[in-house]
Amino acid sequence: MILYIVRRVINYVILTVIASCGAYMLASATMNPAFPLEQRHPRPPQSTIDSLLDSWGVNPQVPLIERTATWFLGTLHGDFGIGVNNHPVADALFSRAGVSLQLLIVGSILGAVLGVILGVWGAVRQYRASDQFVTYGSYFLIAMPTYVLAYVLMLIAIFVNNVLGFHLLAFVGPYSADQPAGFFPQLWDRLTHIILPTLVLTLGAAASYSRYQRSAMLDVLGSDYIRTARAKGLKRGRALVRHGVRVALIPMSTYFAYSFGLLVTGATILEIVFSWHGMGELSVISIQKEDVNSIAGSTFFVAVLILCSSTLSEILNAALDPRVRR
Amino acid sequence: MMSELVLAQGEPVEGPTPQTPPGRHGSRAAIIWRTLRTNARFWVGASLLAVLIVWAIAGPFLWPWRSVDQDTDWLLAPPMAGHWFGTDELGHDVYAQVMSGLGISLTVGFIGGLLATALAAVIGAFAGYIGGAGDAIITWMVNLLLVIPTFFILIICYPFFRGSSYWIIALFFGLTGWMITSQVIRAQTRALRERDYVRAARFMGFPPFTVVRRHIIPNVASLLIVDAALGIGGVILAETTLSIFGFGIQPPAVSLGGLIFDGSSSATTRPWLFMFPGFTLVAILFSLNLLGDALRDAIDPTSGANRG
C-alpha cells in the first residue's frame, strides 16, 4: 500500500512541477511586465526598464525557456523572484499562505463532514419530508454562487448586528484593526471575523458533497451485504455505519480531490469580498499589475495545495478500500 | 422499490407506441420520457428555464427602457412603478440591464457548455477507443490541466482575450471546460470497446473515426445530454466569477456577472443593484441543475433515483 501511495505521489509531484512551469510560461507569454513601468510619468528610460526587468527575471528579451528554467531552479530553494513592487514574492507567499490556509482548512473539513452527514441522512430517509428539504436546500445552495451567498449572508449579519445592538459578526479582514489585549479577547475577535467567510465556504461545499454522498449511499443501501449484516443481527445504525457509510465514502474520496480546486476558487472570491489579504487576492492583484512572478508563485501555491489534497484523498481511499491496498 | 415501479410502468412502452416510430431508439426515448414526466424536478427546472429564456428574448420588447438608456430624473432610485428593479447611479434601468445581461449570460453558457461537451465527447471517445500511447498522452495532459483550477488558467489567459467580444470568451470557456467529462467518456468508451458489435465493426476494417461516430458516440449520448445541461450552468457561473474580478465580458455588453460586480460595492446599502441580477443568476443555475439532475435520473440506469 505504501508503495502504491508513493507511486501516486511521485506522479502528482511531476504533474505539479510541469503544471507550475506551464503556468509560468503561459503568464510570461500573455503578460507584459514592462507595462506598469511604461505607464509611469515621466516614463523611465528604456535602459532603466530593462535593468529592472532583468533584476526581476522577467525581461521578455531573454528566451522563455531560459526564464522558466531560472524561475524553476529558484523555486527549489525558496526563491520565487521579485514582484513588481520590488519585494521578493516568497515573502508575500509566506505571509499570505497562512491567511488562505486558515479559511481553506476549516472550510473544507467542515464542508466535507457536514456534506457526508447530510448525504447519509438524506439517503437513509429517502423521499421523506426531511430528505426533500435537504435536497431542495442543497440545490438552491449549489445554484448560489459564492459571492452572492457571501453578500446575502453579509446582509443577514448586518440585520443580526442591528437586532443585537452590537457587532457580533464582522466582515472586514481576518481580525480587527485595533486588536484587543489578552489571549481570549483576541481569540474571540478572530472568531467573529472567521464565522461568515467560513460559513459561506462550508455551506457551498456541504451542499454539493451531500448530493454525491446521498447518491453513493443509495447505491450501497440496496446492496446484499447490508441485508446480510442486518440478518447477522447487527443493529441498523451499526450496519449502516460500518458497512454502509464506509463503502459509500470510497467514491467520495476521489470527488474530494476533484472538488478541492473549486474550493480554492471559492476561497479566492471570499478573500476579495471579505478583504482578507490571502493568496487569492494576490493572484487577482498580480494579474491587474501584470506581475508574472507573483501570479506564478500563487499558482504554484494552488498546485501544491491540490497535490496535498490529492495525496490525502489517495490515502483516504486506500484506508477505506482494501482492494487498493493490495 | 422505485425502480420496480418505474419498470412496471415502462414495460408496455417497449413495443410500438402510437406517438413514436417503432425501433429501439424510439422506445428508449419513450421510456426516458415516461420517467421524466413523473419527475417534479424536471417540470420545475424546465419551466423555470423556459420562462427565463422567453424573458430574455421577448422581455426587452415589452419594456420602455433599454439597457443603455439613462433616466436622469431618477438616479439610484429604489424599485418603484416606472423602474421595477430600480436604477443605478447613472440612471440605467436595472430591469432592462438584467434582461440584457441574462441574454448574454445564456448565450455564453450555451456556446461554451455545448462546445465543452462536444470536445469532451470527441477527445474522451478517441482516447478510450484508440488506447495505447495516444490514450496515455491524452489522459496525462488532462491530469496536468486538472492540477491548476480552470479559474487560474482563465485569469492567466486574460490578457489574450481582453477586449474581445463575448463570443470569443464563450469559445474560451468551451476550450477549458471539457477535462473531467472527457475522463468519464473515456472510461465508458473503454467498456464499450470490447462489445461484440464494436469489435465486429473494428475487424470489418472500419476506421476509428467511423466506429466512434456510429457506435461509441450514440451509446454515450445520454451522458452527454446530462453533461451539457450541467455544463451550461457551469460556464455561466465561471463567466460570472471572472466578471466579479473584472476579467469577464467588458462593456458595452454586460453579463449578469458584470451587473453583480457593479452592484456588489454597494450591496449592503443599495441591495437592489446587487440582489436582482444576483437572484436572476441563481434562478438560471437552479433551473439548469434541476433539469440536468432529472435527466440523469431518467437516462442513467445507475444513478441514485433508479435504485433503492
Interface residues (C-beta under 8 A of the other chain):
Chain A: Y12 L15 T16 I18 A19 S20 G22 A23 L26 A27 T30 M31 N32 A123 Q126 Y139 F140 I142 A143 M144 P145 T146 Y147 V148 Y151 V152 M154 L155 I158 R214 S215 L218 D219 L221 G222 Y258 G261 L262 V264 T265 T268 I269 I272 V273 S283 V284 I287 Q288 E290 I295 T299 V302 A303 I306 L307
Chain B: N143 L144 L145 L146 V147 I148 P149 T150 F151 F152 I153 I155 I156 C157 Y158 P159 F160 I180 G233 L237 T240 T241 I244 F245 G246 F247 I260 S264 A267 T268 P271 F274 G278 F279 L281 V282 A283 I284 L285 F286 N289 L290 D293 T302 S303 G304 A305 R307 G308
